[in-house]
């Protein structure tokens, strides 16, 4: 075989591999970030639920707002926090003004449910996308 032919085959193989390579991490992160935009609640069946109704809002500009309520109708605000958020390498990062950073690996993000794993304590928990309160789950329907 000639050197030219071997070079041509190597280039063709490289192009074929490149054409079938996975999309860059940045585009996967951008897709995850787009799906995170919106309001999420901490449902009672989540591993990190502490009996306090709350909601989290992720804005497309990277702003994050957290609200905690005294009542299940989400009318009596107890506290709120504003911070910044972004997705990088499949993880959700939240940067707080005082310098703290949370990192949660995005395990799955399907429809209106995101499953996260905390890098801090390895706890796996979830959130439900919802525009309203209360944060209680609807009663299960009876099977017949």
N, C-alpha and C positions, 0 to 999 in steps of 0.2 A: 504494500500500500504506500501511496505517496504521502509526503508530509502535508501537502495541500489538502488531500482528501481527509486525512486524520484531523486536521485543523477544522475543516468544514463540518465534520461529524461532531467534534467537540462543541463547536458553536451551536449547532442544531440541538444537541442534547441540553445545553445550558439554556437555550431559549425555551425548549419544551418544559423544563423544570420550572423556569420562571413563570411561564404562563399558567401552571397549575399550582403555584405556591399559594399559601394562605394569604388573605389580605393583611396589610400591616396592622399591628396592634393599635395604632392611632385610630384607624377607621372603626375597629371593633369597640374601642373605648368611646368613640363619638356616638356610636349606635346605642351603647348602654346608657350613656349620659342623656341622650334624647329620651330614652324610655323612663329615666328617673324623674324627669321634669313633671311636677304635679304635686298633689297633696296625698300624703300617706298617713295611715293611722297605725297605732300599735294595738293589734287585736288581743283580746284576753287569752287566746290560745297560743300566743307567742312566748317563747322561753324566757324573754326578758320583761314580760308584762308584770308590773308591780301594783296593779289595782288603781292606777291613776290614768284617767283619760288624757290622751295627748295626740297631737298631730304634727307632722313635719311637712314643710313646703320646700321643694327644690325648684328654684327658678332657673331658666335657661342662661341667665347672665352669671351664674355661679353663686348667687345669694341663697342662703339656707336659713329658714326660720323654724324654730321649735316652739310649740305652745303646749303648756300643761294646764289642765283644768281641775277645778274642785268638784264639778258636777258632771254627770254623764251626758247632759245636754250641751256641754261645752259652752256654757254661758258665763261662768265665773272663772276668769283667768287667774291662775296662781302665779305663773312665771312664764317668761318668754326669753329666748336666746336668739341672737342673730350671728351668723358666721358665714364662711365661704365653703364651697364644696367643689369637687371635681372627681373624675374617674381617670385612673391611670393603671395600665397593665391589669385590667379586670377587677380593680379594687376601688371602693368608694372611700374618698378621703374627705374629712371635715376638719377645717382649720378654724379654731376659735380665736377671738381677739387677744386673749391673754397668752396665746402661744401654744396651747394644747392642740394636738392633732389626733384624730381618731382614724383608724384604718379598718375597713370591713371588706373582706373578700366577697365579691358578688358570686354566689353559688348558682343561682338561677334568677332570671327575670323574665317571667312569662305572663303576659296579659296584665292582670291587676295584682300580681303577687311577686314580691322580691324576697329571696332567701339570702341572708347575709351571714358571714362568720366573722366574729370579732377577732382581730389580730391580738388584742390585749389579753383576752381570757379564753379564746377559742370557742366561745359560746355561739351556737347557731340559732338564729332567730329569724322572724319574718315580719314584713309589713304588708298592708293591703292598701291599694290605691283607692281613695275615696274622697269626695269633695265635702263630705259632711260629717256630722256627729249624730248620734252618740257613737262611741267606739266599741260598743257591744256587737257581737256577731248576731246575725239573725238566727232565730230558733230553727233547728233542723226540722225539715218537713217529714211527716210520718210516712213510712213505706207501707204499701198495701200489697 
